[in-house]
Amino acid sequence: MRILMIRHGDPDYEHDSLTEVGKKEAALLAEISEDLHMGDCFVSPLGRAQETASYSLKRLNRSAKTLDWLREFPAKLDINGLEELQKAYPDTKIKDGLYIPRIVWDMVPSYYLTHPEYTDRNAWRESAVAKNSDIVPLYDKVTASLDELLSGYGYVRDGMLYRVERAGTDTITFFCHFGLSCVLLSHLMNVSPFSLWHGTVLAPTSVTEVITEEREQGISMFRAQRIGDVHHLLAGGRKPSFSARFCETYNDAGQRH
């Protein structure tokens, strides 16, 4: 089977919608929606994903089912009283003298790359971030929901593999978010989510595709065939939005740091 993960267009996070650029990106995605052969479509409940999906769904004259677990990965980290993590997340906002709970994955590289537990598929669960956030139970809830959905298509999780109870070439498409997509990919590929949060760029409206391989009868695994594909934007004369990235060079104050 085949899974497509499509990130929402350039976001207006304050209003949970798309910017004007994001709307143009979603329109360009819709132009290739027939070629993507999206199959059954599912969408995050958040406005920016819903709006992105609406362009392709209208083009295809189809609907999508909203799944709450496809919302942006909601795990929050509390770094109050933790000097090590305060250094790891130096951009955390402060209110009334306290650090505000924040997303878990935007730690600085000097911390991430000197703490090997974050790249280990199991050890990240015992990390300082895991102990001071709700990342583990939320990760397990999201991935269990994914496996429940896949079982309906005949692919049942068994350890690190999937048992094929009903082989098929179905496609399912998720209109969702960067952080959430990395969680799904990490589960399908059996790696730490931090490796994908820090090692990939999924630009707005990018297409990520994973496919099953059943080299042994009844036993399947997922492999990524493309990650963060933006050819629809380039064909339409648009550069990918920068909101997926951090600064290319530190001295470029115009880019996100």
Salt bridges, closest charged atoms under 4 A:
ASP12 OD2 - HIS15 ND1 2.87
ASP16 OD1 - ARG48 NH1 2.78
GLU20 OE2 - LYS23 NZ 3.25
ASP68 OD1 - ARG71 NH2 2.73
GLU83 OE2 - LYS87 NZ 3.61
GLU84 OE2 - HIS115 NE2 3.81
ASP91 OD1 - ARG102 NH1 2.85
ASP140 OD1 - ARG125 NH2 2.66
ASP147 OD2 - HIS187 NE2 2.81
ASP158 OD2 - ARG163 NE 3.46
GLU165 OE2 - ARG163 NH1 3.01
GLU209 OE2 - ARG2 NE 2.58
GLU209 OE1 - ARG226 NE 2.74
GLU213 OE2 - ARG223 NH1 3.17
ASP229 OD2 - ARG226 NH1 2.60
ASP229 OD2 - HIS231 ND1 2.96
GLU248 OE1 - ARG245 NH2 3.64
